[in-house]
Amino acid sequence: MTSQTIPADWPACVRFRFLTIVGATVDVMPQPIVAAPDSHEAFCRGCDASYSSATGVNAELKKWAQAHSETCRALPRPTA
């Protein structure tokens, strides 16, 4: 049996967080640097994969984040 722990620190900019099967997270957050005013990105904290949306947090962005979190086996990066 395996156990997973959810990281305690949740940055204020993260809108949604999906836990991967090995404990990393896929975070959905706004991207203010991009020209589109409602640009958001889903970013895996394990393998650095990402998916961007210029139209906010839409169904495709959430679908990608959920699907990636269900299959990614990259371990979370050390915090120290």
Phi, psi and omega per residue, in radians:
M1 nan 2.387 3.116
T2 -1.888 2.740 3.069
S3 -2.226 2.550 3.117
Q4 -2.135 2.543 3.069
T5 -2.101 2.446 3.111
I6 -1.505 2.250 3.129
P7 -0.968 2.408 -3.060
A8 -1.237 -0.653 -3.087
D9 -1.467 2.179 3.136
W10 -2.156 1.800 -3.105
P11 -0.979 2.521 -3.102
A12 -1.042 -0.500 -3.095
C13 -1.343 -0.234 -3.099
V14 -1.353 2.107 -3.128
R15 -1.490 -0.733 3.130
F16 -2.389 2.633 3.102
R17 -2.419 2.279 3.109
F18 -2.027 2.324 -3.134
L19 -1.566 2.234 3.098
T20 -1.358 2.993 -3.076
I21 -1.218 -0.213 3.116
V22 -2.067 0.170 3.002
G23 1.831 -0.059 3.025
A24 -1.372 3.091 3.098
T25 -2.227 2.681 2.957
V26 -1.943 1.972 -3.068
D27 -1.781 2.376 3.068
V28 -1.868 2.130 -3.075
M29 -2.575 2.749 3.106
P30 -1.204 2.674 3.115
Q31 -2.114 1.498 -3.048
P32 -1.208 -0.275 -3.110
I33 -1.274 -0.540 -3.079
V34 -1.260 2.640 -3.080
A35 -1.095 -0.606 -3.124
A36 -1.197 2.217 -3.051
P37 -1.161 -0.396 -3.113
D38 -1.982 0.502 -3.106
S39 -1.226 2.336 3.091
H40 -2.306 2.765 3.133
E41 -2.418 2.482 2.958
A42 -1.776 2.238 -3.030
F43 -2.325 2.199 3.128
C44 -1.470 2.166 3.132
R45 -1.396 -0.031 3.088
G46 -1.702 -1.012 -3.031
C47 -1.875 -0.028 3.135
D48 1.234 0.247 3.045
A49 -1.200 2.649 3.137
S50 -2.619 2.836 3.119
Y51 -2.520 2.264 -3.087
S52 -1.972 2.676 3.078
S53 -2.411 2.256 3.101
A54 -1.510 -0.089 -3.069
T55 -2.006 0.575 3.072
G56 1.481 -2.882 3.123
V57 -1.454 1.629 -3.103
N58 -1.833 3.124 -3.091
A59 -1.076 -0.670 -3.127
E60 -1.169 -0.691 3.115
L61 -1.121 -0.812 3.105
K62 -1.116 -0.699 3.139
K63 -1.083 -0.762 3.130
W64 -1.111 -0.810 -3.110
A65 -1.054 -0.769 3.133
Q66 -1.140 -0.818 -3.129
A67 -1.107 -0.726 3.139
H68 -1.141 -0.740 -3.124
S69 -1.119 -0.487 -3.138
E70 -1.339 -0.297 -3.056
T71 -2.114 -0.316 -3.059
C72 -1.231 2.307 3.138
R73 -1.998 0.215 3.104
A74 -1.288 2.306 -3.136
L75 -1.240 2.632 3.075
P76 -1.099 2.577 3.109
R77 -1.246 2.542 3.089
P78 -1.077 2.569 -3.125
T79 -1.570 -0.260 -3.100
A80 -1.879 nan nan
